[in-house]
Amino acid sequence: MPFGIESLPAELAKVLRSLPLVADRLETIAESTSELPTMRAGIDAVAEDTERLGGVETALSRLADEMGLAELMDRLLASIDALDGNVTALKGSLEPIGRVADRIPGSRKSNG
């Protein structure tokens, strides 16, 4: 009498019949996880970069303390812009006086 699945206990026969489905699913899992080593390498690289960024974080916290200097520089630049506008306006106001002064006898330009 040949040996067959039917001669095995029912539970064992059921397990043996499901083996092809298990094998197919294992193959699908293997395909789905084939990228894991590449992903792991990427995660390791990110971890290294994060470790390096710890020093940057410390520097940035010190920079935050110095941001008062940045605010001061912004105010200084605004003051320089305002001063430039005032100097330009003053120059425009003095040009007519300069032309009159050039016509006065004894001025350097009138001597010539």
C-alpha positions as a printed Julia matrix, in Angstrom:
112×3 Matrix{Float64}:
  0.0     0.0     0.0
  1.56    3.33   -1.09
  2.15    6.04    1.48
 -0.15    9.08    1.04
 -1.33   12.1     2.93
 -4.66   10.35    3.52
 -2.98    7.77    5.73
 -1.69   10.49    8.11
 -3.62   11.95   11.01
 -6.03   14.7     9.87
 -4.16   17.59   11.48
 -0.84   16.55    9.98
 -2.44   16.07    6.56
 -3.91   19.59    6.82
 -0.48   21.03    7.65
  1.17   19.2     4.75
 -1.5    20.44    2.31
 -0.87   24.05    3.43
  2.9    23.87    2.87
  2.76   25.1    -0.78
  0.75   28.16    0.37
  3.25   28.78    3.18
  6.12   28.5     0.7
  4.45   31.05   -1.62
  3.9    33.45    1.26
  7.48   33.04    2.43
  8.68   33.89   -1.06
  6.48   37.02   -1.04
  7.9    38.01    2.35
 11.44   37.46    1.1
 10.79   39.7    -1.92
  9.16   42.35    0.26
 12.07   42.45    2.69
 14.86   42.33    0.12
 15.35   46.09    0.44
 15.91   45.96    4.2
 19.75   45.84    4.0
 19.75   48.96    1.82
 17.31   50.66    4.18
 19.5    49.69    7.14
 22.52   51.29    5.49
 20.49   54.47    5.01
 19.36   54.43    8.62
 22.96   53.98    9.77
 24.03   56.96    7.64
 21.26   59.09    9.14
 22.35   58.02   12.64
 25.92   59.1    11.9
 24.73   62.44   10.51
 22.52   62.95   13.56
 25.5    62.34   15.82
 27.52   64.94   13.91
 24.63   67.38   14.14
 24.87   67.26   17.93
 27.85   69.62   17.68
 25.95   71.86   15.32
 23.05   71.99   17.79
 25.44   73.21   20.49
 26.81   75.87   18.18
 23.3    76.94   17.23
 22.31   77.33   20.86
 25.3    79.65   21.35
 24.32   81.5    18.21
 20.84   82.0    19.63
 22.45   83.82   22.54
 24.3    86.02   20.08
 21.14   86.8    18.12
 20.93   90.02   20.13
 23.9    91.07   18.02
 21.93   90.31   14.86
 19.07   92.5    16.11
 21.57   95.27   16.85
 23.01   94.94   13.34
 19.52   95.19   11.84
 18.89   98.39   13.78
 22.29   99.75   12.75
 21.58   99.08    9.07
 18.21  100.81    9.37
 19.93  103.82   10.96
 22.52  103.91    8.17
 19.74  103.86    5.56
 17.99  106.76    7.34
 21.28  108.67    7.6
 21.95  108.13    3.9
 18.56  109.6     3.09
 19.22  112.6     5.32
 22.66  113.21    3.78
 21.18  113.02    0.29
 18.46  115.53    1.23
 21.02  117.85    2.85
 23.25  117.68   -0.22
 20.29  118.65   -2.39
 19.53  121.59   -0.09
 23.13  122.85   -0.09
 23.71  122.72   -3.85
 22.04  126.11   -4.52
 24.1   127.68   -1.7
 27.24  126.17   -3.22
 26.44  127.68   -6.61
 25.99  131.12   -5.03
 29.23  130.73   -3.07
 31.08  129.89   -6.28
 30.04  133.27   -7.75
 31.31  135.34   -4.83
 34.48  137.22   -5.74
 37.48  135.71   -4.01
 36.12  132.17   -3.93
 38.51  129.53   -5.23
 36.38  128.62   -8.24
 35.92  132.2    -9.34
 39.74  132.72   -9.29
 40.03  129.94  -11.61
